[in-house]
């Protein structure tokens, strides 16, 4: 009789532990989905502001065309090519805003100060959103690799989470403006 009670207790504890692990995995996947939505919103915001600036007429035609095409490609990219398109937008932003004089010229245009502040905020938020997403992916992957998750199929049919890898380094001129206490900040 005591053997049966011990077996039942072990089975119950194992079931509770497996249920807790499955719940944890589900919460991680929910966190990844929310982080991905936040990342997508920040990437869209950055591309939208870049596209507005490209069509504002404050840049020379070549810079406007480079920035507009990169922003448009980032907004229209298929999921399989999104990381490359977003990296190309980062490179275009660094090329166009490669020197502080360019930021000053944009700030002096009507509405330019707000546009630079909004773009500066957007390029600072993208790396944070991407890091938050990738941290969730890293935690879920670590849990997916555990034997108990594979043996008992605790992940169900959830896809193996993938990190979002891109070049998200902001232009130096905008990063310098971000730390300038006199720069206009937007939320």
C-alpha positions as CSV (number, residue, x, y, z in Angstrom):
1,X,0.0,0.0,0.0
2,X,2.8,2.5,0.8
3,X,4.5,1.6,-2.5
4,X,1.3,2.6,-4.3
5,X,1.1,5.9,-2.4
6,X,4.7,6.7,-3.2
7,X,4.2,5.9,-6.9
8,X,1.0,8.1,-7.0
9,X,2.9,10.9,-5.2
10,X,5.8,10.7,-7.6
11,X,3.5,10.7,-10.6
12,X,1.5,13.6,-9.2
13,X,4.7,15.6,-8.5
14,X,6.0,14.8,-12.0
15,X,2.7,15.9,-13.5
16,X,2.7,19.2,-11.6
17,X,6.3,19.8,-12.6
18,X,5.7,19.1,-16.3
19,X,2.5,21.2,-16.2
20,X,4.5,24.1,-14.7
21,X,7.2,23.7,-17.3
22,X,4.7,23.7,-20.1
23,X,3.1,26.9,-18.6
24,X,6.4,28.5,-18.4
25,X,7.1,27.7,-22.0
26,X,3.7,29.1,-23.0
27,X,4.4,32.3,-21.1
28,X,7.8,32.6,-22.9
29,X,6.1,32.2,-26.3
30,X,3.5,34.8,-25.3
31,X,6.3,37.2,-24.2
32,X,8.1,36.6,-27.5
33,X,5.0,37.4,-29.5
34,X,4.5,40.6,-27.6
35,X,8.1,41.6,-28.0
36,X,7.9,40.9,-31.7
37,X,4.9,43.1,-32.0
38,X,6.7,45.9,-30.2
39,X,9.8,45.4,-32.4
40,X,7.6,45.5,-35.5
41,X,6.0,48.7,-34.3
42,X,9.4,50.4,-33.7
43,X,10.8,49.3,-37.0
44,X,7.7,50.6,-38.8
45,X,8.0,53.9,-36.9
46,X,11.6,54.3,-37.9
47,X,10.9,53.5,-41.5
48,X,7.9,55.9,-41.6
49,X,9.9,58.8,-40.1
50,X,12.8,58.1,-42.5
51,X,10.4,58.1,-45.4
52,X,8.8,61.3,-44.3
53,X,12.2,62.9,-44.0
54,X,13.2,61.6,-47.5
55,X,10.2,63.3,-49.1
56,X,10.5,66.5,-47.1
57,X,12.9,68.2,-49.5
58,X,15.6,68.9,-47.0
59,X,18.1,66.5,-48.5
60,X,19.8,66.6,-51.8
61,X,18.1,64.3,-54.4
62,X,20.6,61.5,-54.1
63,X,20.3,61.3,-50.3
64,X,16.5,61.5,-50.5
65,X,16.4,58.7,-53.1
66,X,18.7,56.4,-51.0
67,X,16.8,57.0,-47.8
68,X,13.3,56.7,-49.5
69,X,14.2,53.5,-51.2
70,X,15.6,51.9,-48.1
71,X,12.7,53.0,-46.0
72,X,10.2,51.8,-48.6
73,X,12.0,48.4,-48.9
74,X,11.9,48.0,-45.1
75,X,8.2,48.7,-44.9
76,X,7.4,46.4,-47.8
77,X,9.8,43.6,-47.1
78,X,8.5,40.0,-46.9
79,X,9.1,38.3,-43.5
80,X,12.0,36.2,-44.9
81,X,13.9,39.3,-46.1
82,X,12.9,41.7,-43.3
83,X,16.2,41.6,-41.5
84,X,18.2,42.4,-44.6
85,X,15.9,45.3,-45.5
86,X,16.0,46.7,-42.0
87,X,19.8,46.5,-42.0
88,X,19.9,48.3,-45.3
89,X,17.8,51.1,-43.8
90,X,20.2,51.3,-40.9
91,X,23.1,51.7,-43.4
92,X,21.2,54.3,-45.4
93,X,20.5,56.3,-42.2
94,X,24.2,56.2,-41.3
95,X,25.1,57.2,-44.8
96,X,22.7,60.2,-44.9
97,X,23.3,61.3,-41.4
98,X,27.0,60.5,-41.5
99,X,28.0,64.0,-40.4
100,X,26.5,66.3,-37.7
101,X,26.1,69.1,-40.3
102,X,23.4,67.1,-42.0
103,X,21.4,66.9,-38.8
104,X,21.8,70.6,-38.3
105,X,20.5,71.3,-41.8
106,X,17.5,69.1,-41.2
107,X,16.8,70.8,-37.8
108,X,16.9,74.2,-39.4
109,X,14.1,73.3,-42.0
110,X,10.5,73.9,-41.0
111,X,9.4,71.1,-38.7
112,X,12.9,69.6,-38.9
113,X,13.6,69.7,-35.2
114,X,10.6,67.6,-34.4
115,X,11.5,65.2,-37.3
116,X,15.1,64.8,-36.0
117,X,13.9,64.2,-32.5
118,X,11.3,61.6,-33.6
119,X,13.9,59.8,-35.8
120,X,16.5,59.9,-33.0
121,X,13.9,58.4,-30.6
122,X,13.0,55.7,-33.2
123,X,16.6,54.7,-33.9
124,X,17.3,54.4,-30.2
125,X,14.2,52.3,-29.5
126,X,14.9,49.7,-32.2
127,X,18.0,48.2,-30.6
128,X,16.2,48.0,-27.2
129,X,13.1,46.3,-28.7
130,X,15.3,43.9,-30.7
131,X,17.3,43.1,-27.6
132,X,14.2,42.4,-25.5
133,X,12.8,40.2,-28.3
134,X,16.1,38.2,-28.6
135,X,16.3,37.8,-24.9
136,X,12.9,36.1,-24.9
137,X,14.0,33.9,-27.8
138,X,17.2,32.9,-26.0
139,X,15.2,31.9,-22.9
140,X,12.7,29.9,-24.9
141,X,15.4,28.2,-26.9
142,X,17.2,27.1,-23.7
143,X,13.9,25.6,-22.4
144,X,13.2,24.0,-25.7
145,X,16.5,22.2,-25.6
146,X,15.8,20.4,-22.3
147,X,15.2,16.7,-22.6
148,X,11.9,16.8,-20.6
149,X,10.5,19.3,-23.1
150,X,11.4,17.2,-26.1
151,X,10.4,13.8,-24.5
152,X,7.0,14.9,-23.3
153,X,6.5,17.3,-26.3
154,X,5.7,20.2,-23.9
155,X,6.2,22.7,-26.7
156,X,3.3,21.2,-28.6
157,X,3.3,22.5,-32.2
158,X,4.9,25.8,-31.4
159,X,7.6,26.8,-33.8
160,X,11.1,27.0,-32.6
161,X,11.6,30.7,-31.9
162,X,14.0,32.7,-34.1
163,X,16.0,35.7,-33.1
164,X,15.8,38.9,-35.2
165,X,19.3,39.7,-36.3
166,X,19.9,43.0,-38.1
167,X,22.3,45.9,-38.1
168,X,20.7,48.4,-35.8
169,X,23.6,50.8,-35.1
170,X,22.2,54.3,-35.1
171,X,23.9,57.1,-37.0
172,X,26.6,58.8,-35.0
173,X,25.1,62.3,-35.5
174,X,21.7,61.2,-34.2
175,X,23.2,59.2,-31.3
176,X,25.3,62.3,-30.4
177,X,22.1,64.4,-30.5
178,X,20.4,61.8,-28.2
179,X,22.9,62.6,-25.4
180,X,22.9,66.4,-26.0
181,X,20.8,67.9,-23.2
182,X,19.7,70.7,-25.4
183,X,18.2,68.4,-28.0
184,X,14.5,68.2,-28.3
185,X,13.1,65.0,-26.9
186,X,10.0,63.2,-27.9
187,X,8.3,60.3,-26.2
